[in-house]
Amino acid sequence: MTASRNPGSALYAPESAPLADTAAPYDLPPPAVHGCWYPSADPSGRHVAFICDRAGVPQLWTGPVDGPEAHRLDADPHPVTEVAWSPDGRWIAYTTAPGGGELTRVLCVRPDGTGRHLLAGGESGTSARLGSWQHDGSAIAVTVTESAPPGHAARYHAEASAPPGTEHAPQWAGRDGRAVLLDPAGGRLGAADGGVRPASDRELEERTLSAYLVDPEGTAAPVLLFSERGAANQRVCDLSRDGRLALVYRGPRGRREALVVRTEDSAVTCAFPVADGDPWIGGFSPSAGTVWLRSDAGREYAALLAAHLDPRGELRTTRVVAEREDCGLELLALGHDGRRAVLAWNRHGVSDLELLVLRSAPPHGTGTGAAPPPSAGDARRVDLPHEVVTRIAPTADPDAPVVALSGSRRHPGVWWLPHGAPLRTPWSSRDEDAFPPGFTPVRPTPVRPVARDGLQLGGWYYRAPGRSPGEPAPCVLHLHGGPEEQERPVLDPLYLELLNRGLDVFAPDVRGSSGHGRSFTDADLGAGRFSAINDVADCAAHVMVEGLADPRRMAVMGRSYGGYLTMASLVWHPDLFRTGVAVCGMSDLTTFFAGTEPWIAQSAAHKYGHPERDRDLLRALSPMSRIDSLRVPVLAVHGEHDTNVPPGESEQFIRAARERGLEAELLLLRDEGHDFRRADNRRLFRRTAGEWLERHLAG
């Protein structure tokens, strides 16, 4: 991709680059089991763009809400992660992750599959993120990172010129000179220049995030909206209809903010603390006199906040217009007319969906008396056929949104809700096809362990089919990532694999998880992480005492932060588990900070500790600091293109285990980053982990 200089700006703006047509109309009949998610509706509300993995990798598709004809718009093998249909219906913008890695790019394509071109993220070392469309569809906001400094170009972008057979060399583990590499001879862990760079050096290499308005036709120069050096995160969530204001989501996790930005001069007129989780945190009313936000400022649970703005976008008043005492607002989608909203509440892991009428502040300058404040009318609840809403797509009909659903007995699918009557789209998997032959559906049971310090924990227990209720079972305790993720009652193919092998699964929420209130999420900050490690042991003890799990046949497993907790549990509680499977986990928090992306490090410092000021704490919390306590076999799994948690974190843990005479293996997945997106790799991961756990928990 080429770059052009935006007039009046010293920053480089994206310029669209054409790509080959890879549309594939009606060429793939859907397999019985596939997933569809992340829908975005066209202006009529009768067609949906969505992500589907029926071809083995998440790709961009379209289909009618009430017909079976599905059309693949991009057959490239790069996984698609986000989708947004333009309000005028002419374009579909979407984000892809080349090579399965963390450096994403934004593309556009026409609904018939023609005109596919790259908007942003094609330069070496850059990354791009999808933002909001202008309401007339004339431009889309895109957030772009600056190019990598000289000598630090992204490694996977250079793979095209690598010698044949070396594209996936096992020593590759990062995107630039700051990333951790694996020594091909099995030697010591090091950076590209021979040593791990200290975090203090890396802090001088802050990236710049810049949001631009980009014309999908390529006829107008991009317009800079907002730029910030050293930013951990940035996304344009909405643009006012008159183009004067932008709503920008920014900040590291635990300290997210929504900024109202004047587009004429990039001035921030006001800022609001907002909740972690889904980044699409709100939008403007039609007159821009009100901004609606999902916020947990000063609260245990996120609620719907209405902020009244003056004509310059500055704050007048705020008020909460929708809240619940025992659960938080998880998803917020504003209707196309700006006068309706669809809300999804997270109640102990299960979604409640409701439609809400919004009453905005009147247009600026109308009337002579005091303006009535923004408010909300009565909510209308919508009954759902499955447990969890993962995405809401408003349509032209405010009473007929489209939602993505997951559940304990179905693969992800898209549902149309005309007048509250949920209808499965014909191209989504049928519920009866959710399970492969020989697999039995399992509905999990909620479990509420209590930690040793009295904190109430949560989680879901999956009982292997055919096991009598009173029989203690071999059990895998599975830990989610984040740490702020949450266990939900959704169909996880990994759990199916384990259950089909006769292993129970307990998936707990230890402190630090979301969905249980802000105090619970913050309870693991800093030294509180020692208590989170103890929570794992307390959860294992709970299912043992309840007679569910066999104390002699317990294993621990987790991904990302859950991978870290897996390693930590094995060395802090060495006699509790018979084996462990750590997926993309951090084994040493100091080398993690030295090797991860700078923006990941900035966000992680809030959760784990500062890499310089809290060096002793990070060392004490690192599994590698207690590696001599490891006593059981361990399997590690990592994506070769992971720059969030570089593969060196798994490699050094496995190497140390082997040096101590323990059975230890590392599975490195090709063309994967921090998330495993390709069907063949996901199957390989599940089979390898299942065989390992079944073998070590037998007898």
N, C-alpha and C positions, 0 to 999 in steps of 0.2 A: 504494500500500500504506500502511496505517496503522501506527502504532507504539504500543506500550503500555509503560509503565514496569514493569520487573521489581521485585517487592517486595524491599526491602533493597538495591537497587542504584541508583546514580545514572546508569546507562547505559540506553539504549533497547534494548529487545528486539524481535524481529520478531513480528508477529501475522499469521496467515494471512489471505489475501484471496481470495474465490472468483473464478473466471474462467469465461468461456464455454466450453462443451463443443466442442472442435475435433477429437475423435476421428474417424477415417475408416477404418472396417473394410473391408479387402479391396478398396479402391477403386483401387489402382494396381498393375497387373501390373508386375513388375520388368523394367526394360530389360536387355538382354543384359549391359551393362557398368554395374556399380554397386558401391559399397563398403558393407560392414557391419563395424562395429567397436565396441569398448567394451561387451562383453557383461556382463550381471549376471543370475544365475540366480534363479528362484523357489525356495521351500523344497523342492519336489519334485525340482528339478533337471531337469525335463522341458520347461520353458519358459524363454525368455531374453528379457530386455529389452535392446535394443541401439540403436546409432545407425546410420542408413542414409541415403544420399544419393540414393535412387532417384527422389525427387521434385525433385531439383535443389539441395537444401539439406540439411545434416545434421539429421535429425529423429528423434524417439523412436518406436520400433517394438517390437513383441513378436512372437514366433513360437515354435512347438515345435521342439525340437532335431531331431526326426525327421519333421517334416511341412512342407509348403510354405506353409501359411496364415500370412501375415504381416498384422499389424494395426498401422496407424499411429495412435498415441495422441495426437499433438499436431501439427496441420497448420499451426500458426503458422509464419511465415517466419523466425523468429529461430533461428539455429543452436544445436543442442544440443551440449554439450561433455562431459558426464559423466552417468552413470546408476548408480542403486543401488536394487535391489529389496529391500523390507523383509523381515526374517527371518520374519515371520508371514504374508507373502504378500499383505497387504491394500493396500499402497501401493508405487508406484514414484516415487522422488525423482530429480530430474534438474536439471542446470544449463544455462541458456541464455545466449546473448550477444546481447541486443537490438541491432539495427542492425549486427551483426557486430563491435561494439566490445569494449572491454576491461572494461566494467562489467557483471559477470554477475549473475544472479539464480537462486534455487533455487525450484523448483516441485514439487508432488506431484500424482499422478493415480492413480486406481484402475486395476487391470489391464484392465478393460473399457473404459477411456477416459472414465469419468464422474468427477465430483468434482474436476476439475482446479482447483488453486488455488495462489496464490503464497505461499510461506513467508517469503522474505527477499530483499532486494535491489531492492525496488520504489521506494524513496524516492529523490528526486533526489540524485544525488551519491554514493549508496551502492553497494556491491557485496557479493555474497554467494557463498560457496563451500560445496560439498557436503562433509560429513564422514561419519563412521561412524554407522550405525544402532545403537541399543541392541539387545542380543541377543534381547529379547522383542518387538521391533518397535514398542514403545510411543512411542518418540521418536527423532528423528534430530538429530545434531550439525550445526550450521550456523555457519560463521564469517562475521561481518558487519563491514564497515567502518563507521566513523562517518559521519554525513552531512557533506557538504561545508560549509565555513563560509559565512556569509551572503555573497551576491554571487558565490559560486563554484559555483553549481549546475551539474550536468552538462549540457552543451550538447545532447546528443542527446535527453535526456529532455524538453527544451523544444521539440523540433522539431515536436511535434504542434500547437503553437499558432503556428508560423511562418507567414508569408504564403505562399499557394500559389505554387509555383515556386521558393521560396527554401530549401526543406528541404535541398538539397544544394549550396548556394552554394559556389563553389570556394575562397572564403577560409576556410571552416570547416576546422579542423585539430586541434582539441583539445577537452577537456571542461570547462575552466574558465579563470579568469583567469591561471593559471600556464602554460597551454598556449601553444605557438607558433601564430600565425595567419599565413596568407598574405595579403598586401595585395592586394585585388581589382584594383587598378590596376597591379599588377606592380611595386610599389615595394619598399621595404626590408622585410626580415624583422623582425617585432616581436611582442611579447606583446599581450594584449588591452588593456592600459593604455598601449600605445605603445612599450614597450621590453621587452627580455628581462630578467627578474628574475634577480639573482645567486643562485647556489646557497645562499649563506649566509642569504639571506632565506627561501628555501624550506625550509631545515632547521628553521625555527621552526614549520612547518605540518605536523608529523608527524601521521599518522593513528593511530587506535586500532583494533586488531583484537580482536574479542570473539567467543568461541565460546559458543553457547547450545545447550541441549537443547530441541527444539521438538516439541510434540505435533502429529502430522499431522492429527488430528481437530479440533484447535483447542479442545479442552475444558479443557486445563490451561495454566497460565501458563508461558511459557518460563523455563528455569532457566539462569542464568549459570554457565558452567564455568570460563572462564579469559579474562582480558583483558590486553592488553599495548599500551602506547602506543609508537609509533615502530617497530612490528614490520615487518619486510620480508615476512614470510610466516607463515601459521598454518593448520593443518588438524588436526582431531581424527581420528586414524587408527583408534582402537579405544577401546572402553569395556569395563571388566571386567564379567563377568556379574553380579556383585553390586552393580554401580553405584558402587563406592567410588573407582575409579581411571579416569583418562583418559590415553591416550597421545597427546601433542600434538607434531606436526611443526612446526618453526619455524626462523627464521633466514635470512639471505641466502645466496645460492649460494656454495659454497666453504666455508661455515661452518654447515651445517645441523645441527640438534640434534633429538633426541627427548626430550621431557620426560614424566616420569610425574607426574601432577597428581592430588592428592586432591580429589574433587568436593565434599566437605563444606566446605572452606575455601579452595579454589583454591591450596593450597600445593604448590610443586614439591618432590617428595621426592627425585628424582634426575634427572640429565641425561646423555645419551650423544651423542657425535659420530656422525653418520650420513652416508650417502653422498648426493650429489646424484642427480638423475635422477628416477625415479618417486617421487611423494610418499607413496605408501602403503607406508611403510617397515617395518611390523611389526604385532604385536598381542600380546595376553595369552593365557596358558594358561587353561584353565577355572577353576582355583583362584586365578588372578592371582599365583601364586607365581613365575612366570617370564614375562618379556617377551622375545619373539623379534624381532630387529632385523636389518636389512640395513645393515651399517656398514663403513666403510673407515678407522676410527680407527687411526692408526699403521701403516697397511698400504698397499701399492700397489693392491690390488684389493679390492673389497667382498666381504665374507663374511657368513655367517649367525652372528649373535651371540646367545647366551642369557644373560640377566641374571637372577639369582636375587634375589627381593625378599622383604623381611620383611613381617609383617602390616600395617605402616603404609605399605607401598609404598617403603620405603627400600632402598637397594642393599646386598646381601650380597656377591655374587661375580659375575664375568662370565667367560665362556669362549667361544671360537670352536668351533662344532660342525659347520660345513661350510665348506670353502674350496677354492680351486684356485690353483695357483701362477702360472698364466699367463693367467687371465681372471677377471672379476668377476661377482658376483651382481647381476643387473639387475632382476629382478622376484621378489617374494616374496608369496605368497598363502597364508594359513592356512585349513585346512579348517574346516567348520562346527563340528566337534567339538573343535577346538583341538588335536588330536593328530596331524594330518597337515599337510604343507605341500607346495606346488607351487613349484618353484624354476626360474627361467630364467637361465642363465648366458650371458654375451656373450663369445663366442670369436671375436675378429677380425671382429666385425660379424654373425656368425651365431649363432643361439640354440641352446643345448642345454637341453632340458626334462627335469626329473626329479621324481619323487614321493618324499617323504621322511617317515619316521615320526619323530615328536618325542617325547622322553621328558622331561617337565617335572619340576621339583622337586615333592615331595609337598606336599599342603595344609599350611598354616601350623599349627604346633603338634602335628603327628602324630609319633609315635615319640619315643624317648628318646636315640637315638644320633645321629651326624652324618648329615644327609640327603644322599642321593646327588645329585650336581650334575646340572643339565639336560644332555641329550645328544641325539644323533640316531642313528637306526638306519641300515641300509643303504639307499642310494638306488636307485630303479628308473628307468632312463632310458626316455624315450618318443621313438620315432622320429617325425619330423614330415615332412609332405609339402612344406613350404615353409620358407624360410630364417629368418624372423624372427617371434618372438612379441611382440606389442604389448600384450597384456592377458590376465590369467588370472582366471577366475571359478570358484571352487570350487562344488561342488554337494553335495546330500545324500549322494551316493555318493562317498567319498573317492578311489575309483579311476576316476571318470568326470568330470574337470573339463571346463570349456568354455574354449577359448582363442581369441583373435583372432590371425590369422596374416596376414602379408604376405610377398611374395616377388618375385623378379625377373620372374616370369611369371604373376602373378595380381594382381588388385585385392584390397584388404583384405576378408577374410572371416572367418566364425566357424565353428569346428570343435568337434565333440563327441568326447571321447576315452574311450569306455567300455572299460575294461580295456586302455588303451594303444593301441587301434585307432582311428586318426583318421578321423572321418566328417564330411564337409562338410555343414553345415546346408543344407537344400534351398533356402532363401531367399537364400543367399549366391551370388555369381556363380560360374559354372562356370569352371574354368581355361581351357577352350577358347574362352570368350567374352571373355577378358581384353583382347583386342586388337581395335580397330576394323578394318573391312575395309581392306586395303592396308597395314596395319602388321605388321611382322614382329617376333616376340619376340627379345630380345637378352639373353643371360646375361652379366653383366659379369665381367671378369677382375681378380683382386686385383693391385694394384701397390704396390710398396714403395720409394718414392723415399728418398734420403738428403739431408738438408739440408746446407748448406755448413759448419755447425758439427759435423756428424757425427751429428745426431739422426735416428733412423729414423722416417720418416713412413709413412702408409698411404693407401689409397684404392682406387677401383674404376674400371676403364676400360670404356666401352661403345663397341663398334665398329659403325659404321653398316652395315646389311645390304647385302650385295652387293659390299663393297669387298674387294679382294685384300689378303692379309695384309701384303705388303711395300710397300703404297702409303701414303705420308704423306698424312694427311687434314686438311681443315679441322676444327678442334677447339675446343669450348667447355669451358673449365675452370670447373666449377661449385662454388661454395663454400657450405657449410652455415652455419646460424646458431648462435646460442648465446652465446659461442663453444663451449660444452661439448657441443653436439650431435655426432653421429657419422654418417658416411655408411654406409648399410646397403644390402645387395643387395635392394632392394625396387622394385617397379614404380612409377616416377614418370612421370605423364602428360607432364610437361614434357620429360623425357628422350626419351620416345616422339616428341613433336613434333619435337625437334631431330634425332633419328636418322632420322626419316622424311624430313627435308629434306636428308639426306646429310651431316650434321654428326656427327662423333664427340663423345663427352662423357667428360671425365675429372673425377671427383668425388673430390678428395683429402681427407684428414684432416691439416690442418696442426696445429702445436702449439697446445694449448688444447682440443683435441677430447677427448671421453670415449672409453672403450673401450680405451685403451692404457695404463692405469695412472695413478695419481694424480700422479706426477711429470710425466708428459706433459701432463696437464690443467693443471697449475700453471705450465708452462714459459713461458706467455705473460703472466704477471702483470706489471703495471707496464711497465717499459722492455723486458721480454721481448716486447712486442707488435711492436717493430721487427723482431725475428727472425721472428715469425709472418708479417709482410708479406714478408720475404725468402723464407719457405717457399713462398709462392705462386709466386714466380719460379723457385725450385728445382724445384717440381713441374712447371711448364711446361717447364723445360729438360730434365727427365728424359724426358718423353714425346717431346720433339723428338729427343733423342739416341738414344732407342730406335727411332726411325724410325716411330713411330705418328702423330705430329702434324706438320703442315706448319708450319715456323717462320714462314712468311709469312702464315699464315691461322689465327692464334690469337685467341680472344676470352676474356674473363673475365666471369663472372656470379655473383651470389650474393644471398641473402635475409637480411635482418636484420643480424646481425654479418657475414654473408657479403656483404651489400650494402656495409657499411663497408669490408671488405677489398677489394671490387671497386674502389671509389673510390680507396682507398689504393694499390692495385697500379697503377692507371692513372697516378697522379702520382709514385709512387716508381720505377716501372719503365716510363717513358713510351714506350719503343721496343719493348716486348715484345708488346703486344696491339694488334690492329687496331681493336677496339671493346670496349665494356663495357655490361652491363645490370645496374644496381644496384636491388635491390628492397627497399624499407623500410629503407634503410641510413642510418647516421649519417655526415654529412659533416663535422660540427664537434662534437667531444666536449664543448666548453663550452656550446654552445647546446643540445645533446642533454640535458645534465644540467639546464639551466635549463627545458627544456620537457617532460621526461618525467614520468611518475607518480612521486611521492616514493618509493614502495617500490621501483620500478625503479632509481631513482638510488641508493638505499641498497645494493642488491645490486651494481649496476654499479661502485660505488666500489672494491669488493674486486678486481674484474677490471682496470679501466682506470686507476684512480687517484682520489684524493679531489678533488672539484671546487674546493676552496680550497687545500689543502696541496700538491697536485700540479698546479696550474694550468699551469705551464710545460710539464710533461710532456704534459698533455692537449692543449695547443696544438700541441706538436711532433708529436703522433701524429695530428692532425686532417688529413684530406685537403684541407680548405679552406686550410690553411696553406701548401700547395704547389700551389695551383690553377694557378699560372702554368706549371707543368710539363705540364699536360694538353694532349695533342696529337691525340686521336682522338675520333670521335663517341661519344656516350653516351646511353643511354636509361635513365630512371628510372621506377620503378613504385611506387605507394604506395596504401594504403587510406585513404579520406578520414576514417575514424573512428579512426585509429591514434593512441593516446595513449601507447603504449610508446616508439615512435620517431615523433614528430610529423611530418606531411608537409612541414613547413618544411625538414627536413633534406634532402629530395630537391629541393625547390624552389630552395633557395639554391645548390645545386651546379649545377643545370641553368641557372639564371640566369647564374651566373658563367661557365659554359662558353659560353653564347651571347654574352656580353659580349666573349669572346675570339675570336669569329668561328667557333666550332665548331658542327657540327650536334649538336643536343641536344633531346630531347623528354621530356615528363613525362606518363605515363598515370596518372590519379587514378581509382581504382575506387570506385564508389558502394557504400554499405552494407557496407563492409568495414573491418576493423580491421587489426591487425598480421598476422593470418592471413587468407588469402583462402578463404572457405568456400562461397560460392555458385557453382554449376556454370557459370552464364553468365559470371560474372566470371572464373572460372578459365580458361574457354575463351578469353575475350578476352585475358587475360594471356598465355597460351601462344601464341596466334596472333600477337599483336603482337610478343612477344619473338622468336618463330621467324622471322617475316618480317624483322625488324631484323637478326638475326644472319646469316641466309642472304644478305641483300642485301650486308652489309658484309664477309662472308667469301668472296664469289663472286670467282672469277678469281685 
